[in-house]
Amino acid sequence: MDILRLLPEGKFLFIWACLIILFSIVIRLILCIFKAIAIKQGEADYKEEYKEEDLYITFRDRRFGEIFQRLFFSCEGDSHIDDYFLPTLVGAFELVLFPILLFRRWDMIAFWITIKTAGNLGLRGKSRTSYNRFLFGNILVLMFSYILYIMFFS
């Protein structure tokens, strides 16, 4: 299967790329809102690493808007909070490939999501809400991929 032949052409390629960027930003917005809510309520993914006062307390005491902004732009300076846009980049890559794979190769998508989920099972023991955000992010990527598939490939 020659994947490049399946890509949209001309102005449709530009629209497709713009929608991928837009959907990636929307997914990041949604997941950052949920993470900000969880942090505001005291979620800490790394409590066992610190014997003294939990570092999340100072972050949790800030206004919701400030927490959200620091999460969205990944600029807190704390490696436990910043994601350095890696989930967004992976999600954008999935938004490029999944609509094309929906065309003929559902099994590849299922395999990839299985690998990702198996790799994050250890996270579930630390924070159920963090693991659920991960799963919800996958659902959003699949949903937007299906929309792209309907718009450009069906």
C-alpha positions as a printed Julia matrix, in Angstrom:
154×3 Matrix{Float64}:
   0.0    0.0    0.0
   1.54   3.29  -1.11
   0.55   5.66   1.68
   1.6    8.82  -0.13
  -0.93   8.14  -2.89
  -3.68   8.08  -0.26
  -2.94  11.58   1.05
  -5.24  14.41  -0.02
  -3.92  16.58  -2.83
  -3.79  20.31  -3.49
  -5.87  22.55  -1.26
  -7.32  19.49   0.48
  -3.84  18.59   1.77
  -3.55  22.08   3.3
  -7.03  21.79   4.89
  -6.19  18.3    6.17
  -2.93  19.57   7.76
  -4.74  22.54   9.34
  -7.39  20.23  10.8
  -4.7   17.98  12.26
  -3.12  20.99  13.98
  -6.53  22.23  15.17
  -7.56  18.81  16.5
  -4.2   18.43  18.28
  -4.71  21.78  20.02
  -8.31  20.9   20.97
  -7.21  17.57  22.45
  -4.42  19.31  24.41
  -6.9   21.91  25.7
  -9.34  19.25  26.87
  -6.7   17.11  28.57
  -5.06  20.14  30.23
  -8.43  21.2   31.65
  -8.87  17.75  33.2
  -5.29  17.73  34.51
  -5.67  21.22  35.99
  -8.86  20.11  37.76
  -7.07  17.03  39.11
  -4.1   19.08  40.34
  -6.42  21.66  41.89
  -8.04  18.8   43.81
  -4.65  17.55  45.01
  -3.62  14.86  42.55
   0.03  13.96  42.92
   1.58  11.34  40.67
   4.83  11.18  42.61
   4.06  11.41  46.33
   6.33   8.49  47.24
   9.38  10.3   45.79
   9.24  13.03  48.43
   9.44  12.32  52.12
   8.94  15.96  53.12
   6.09  18.27  52.16
   4.46  17.42  48.84
   5.59  19.8   46.08
   2.15  19.73  44.49
   0.75  21.75  47.39
   2.32  25.01  46.24
   1.2   24.35  42.67
  -2.3   23.36  43.82
  -2.76  26.61  45.74
  -2.53  28.71  42.57
  -5.53  29.93  40.59
  -7.07  27.45  38.13
  -6.24  29.68  35.14
  -2.59  29.85  36.1
  -2.41  26.09  36.58
  -4.06  25.53  33.21
  -1.75  27.99  31.45
   1.38  26.38  32.9
   0.11  22.92  31.93
  -0.91  23.95  28.41
   2.39  25.68  27.65
   4.41  23.1   29.61
   6.39  25.82  31.39
   6.26  24.95  35.1
   9.88  23.81  35.3
   8.84  20.65  37.14
   9.49  17.44  35.23
   6.52  15.79  36.96
   4.11  18.42  35.61
   5.66  19.44  32.29
   5.15  17.01  29.42
   7.33  18.92  26.94
   4.53  18.53  24.33
   5.44  14.87  23.75
   1.85  13.56  24.13
   0.68  16.28  21.72
   3.32  15.32  19.16
   2.44  11.63  19.44
  -1.25  12.51  19.12
  -0.6   14.66  16.03
   1.38  11.82  14.47
  -1.53   9.48  15.21
  -3.94  11.99  13.64
  -1.82  11.84  10.48
  -1.64   8.04  10.33
  -4.91   6.78  11.81
  -7.27   8.15   9.12
  -5.07   6.52   6.47
  -4.92   3.25   8.4
  -8.68   3.3    8.93
  -8.86   2.93   5.16
  -7.53  -0.66   5.28
  -5.56  -1.51   8.43
  -7.61  -1.35  11.63
  -5.35  -4.04  13.07
  -2.35  -1.69  13.05
  -4.28   0.91  15.05
  -5.44  -1.74  17.53
  -1.88  -3.03  17.91
  -0.47   0.47  18.52
  -3.1    1.36  21.13
  -2.56  -2.0   22.86
   1.19  -1.33  23.07
   0.61   2.21  24.42
  -1.95   1.03  26.97
   0.2   -1.87  28.17
   3.1    0.54  28.62
   0.97   2.81  30.8
  -0.54   0.16  33.06
   2.02   0.97  35.76
   0.72   4.54  35.79
  -2.69   3.3   36.88
  -1.32   2.22  40.25
   0.01   5.73  40.93
  -2.94   7.79  39.74
  -6.2    6.5   38.36
  -7.2    9.92  37.04
  -3.9   10.26  35.16
  -4.42   6.86  33.53
  -8.02   7.76  32.68
  -6.82  11.0   31.03
  -4.43   8.9   28.96
  -7.3    6.63  27.87
  -9.55   9.62  27.16
  -6.8   11.17  25.03
  -6.72   7.98  22.96
 -10.49   8.11  22.55
 -10.29  11.73  21.37
  -7.56  10.88  18.84
  -9.64   7.98  17.5
 -12.74  10.18  17.3
 -10.97  12.99  15.43
  -9.2   10.44  13.21
 -12.57   9.04  12.23
 -13.8   12.55  11.4
 -10.73  13.08   9.19
 -11.31   9.69   7.58
 -14.94  10.57   6.77
 -13.95  13.99   5.41
 -10.99  12.99   3.26
 -10.79   9.24   2.7
 -14.28   7.74   2.48
